Amino acid sequence: MSSWQNSLPRTDQYVDEIGDIRYGNIAGLTDLTQKVSYYIERKDLPLKELEDIHTMLLKIKLPIDEPELYPFEIPILIDFRKLLYKIEKIIEVPN
């Protein structure tokens, strides 16, 4: 419990520095990536649905073009980009 309380000021400082939207997008990305990956692996989806999923994922504002990334953001972004690449291979979207 005390380690969780000790992490709160750092989390608050991080959110203050980067903003609520970036924090929310990064914080929710791992769960989203896992759920979408599971969904597309377990279903035989029509091409249109995969294209729609791909389009929705691309609409998420991520800090990829920001001048600075935080170390814990990088593995989250890597997993997300792997998911995008996986979908692109299925629907054959040029990079």
C-alpha positions as CSV (number, residue, x, y, z in Angstrom):
1,M,0.0,0.0,0.0
2,S,2.8,2.5,0.8
3,S,4.5,1.8,-2.5
4,W,1.3,2.6,-4.3
5,Q,0.9,5.8,-2.3
6,N,4.5,6.7,-3.1
7,S,3.9,6.3,-6.8
8,L,0.9,8.8,-6.8
9,P,2.9,12.0,-6.8
10,R,5.0,10.7,-9.7
11,T,1.8,9.7,-11.6
12,D,0.3,13.1,-10.9
13,Q,3.4,14.8,-12.0
14,Y,3.5,12.8,-15.2
15,V,-0.1,13.6,-16.0
16,D,0.5,17.2,-15.4
17,E,3.5,17.2,-17.7
18,I,1.9,15.3,-20.6
19,G,-1.8,16.0,-20.2
20,D,-4.8,14.0,-19.6
21,I,-5.4,12.9,-23.2
22,R,-1.9,11.5,-23.7
23,Y,-2.0,9.8,-20.3
24,G,-5.4,8.3,-21.0
25,N,-4.4,7.0,-24.4
26,I,-1.2,5.4,-23.2
27,A,-2.8,4.0,-20.0
28,G,-5.6,2.3,-22.0
29,L,-3.5,1.1,-24.9
30,T,-2.2,-2.1,-23.4
31,D,-5.7,-3.3,-22.6
32,L,-7.0,-2.2,-26.0
33,T,-4.2,-3.9,-27.8
34,Q,-4.8,-7.2,-26.0
35,K,-8.5,-7.1,-26.5
36,V,-8.3,-6.2,-30.2
37,S,-5.6,-8.8,-30.8
38,Y,-7.6,-11.5,-29.1
39,Y,-10.8,-10.5,-31.0
40,I,-9.1,-10.7,-34.5
41,E,-7.4,-13.9,-33.7
42,R,-10.5,-15.7,-32.4
43,K,-12.9,-14.6,-35.2
44,D,-13.0,-15.1,-38.9
45,L,-13.6,-11.4,-39.6
46,P,-14.6,-10.1,-43.0
47,L,-12.2,-7.8,-44.7
48,K,-14.4,-4.7,-44.2
49,E,-14.5,-5.2,-40.4
50,L,-10.7,-5.5,-40.3
51,E,-10.4,-2.4,-42.3
52,D,-12.8,-0.6,-39.9
53,I,-10.8,-1.8,-36.9
54,H,-7.6,-0.6,-38.6
55,T,-9.2,2.8,-39.3
56,M,-10.4,3.2,-35.7
57,L,-7.0,2.3,-34.3
58,L,-5.3,4.9,-36.5
59,K,-7.5,7.6,-35.0
60,I,-6.0,7.2,-31.6
61,K,-3.8,10.1,-30.8
62,L,-0.4,8.8,-29.7
63,P,2.8,10.5,-28.8
64,I,4.8,8.9,-31.6
65,D,5.7,12.3,-33.2
66,E,6.3,14.1,-29.9
67,P,9.8,15.4,-29.2
68,E,10.0,13.2,-26.1
69,L,8.8,9.8,-25.1
70,Y,8.8,8.4,-21.6
71,P,10.6,5.0,-21.2
72,F,7.5,3.1,-20.1
73,E,5.6,4.4,-23.2
74,I,7.9,2.7,-25.6
75,P,7.0,-1.0,-25.0
76,I,3.3,-0.1,-25.1
77,L,3.7,1.7,-28.4
78,I,5.7,-1.2,-29.8
79,D,2.9,-3.7,-29.0
80,F,0.3,-1.4,-30.5
81,R,2.4,-1.0,-33.7
82,K,2.8,-4.7,-33.9
83,L,-1.0,-5.0,-33.8
84,L,-1.4,-2.5,-36.6
85,Y,1.2,-4.3,-38.6
86,K,-0.6,-7.6,-38.1
87,I,-3.8,-6.1,-39.3
88,E,-2.1,-4.4,-42.2
89,K,-0.6,-7.8,-43.3
90,I,-4.1,-9.3,-43.3
91,I,-5.7,-6.5,-45.2
92,E,-2.6,-5.8,-47.3
93,V,-2.4,-2.1,-46.5
94,P,0.7,-0.4,-47.9
95,N,2.8,1.2,-45.2
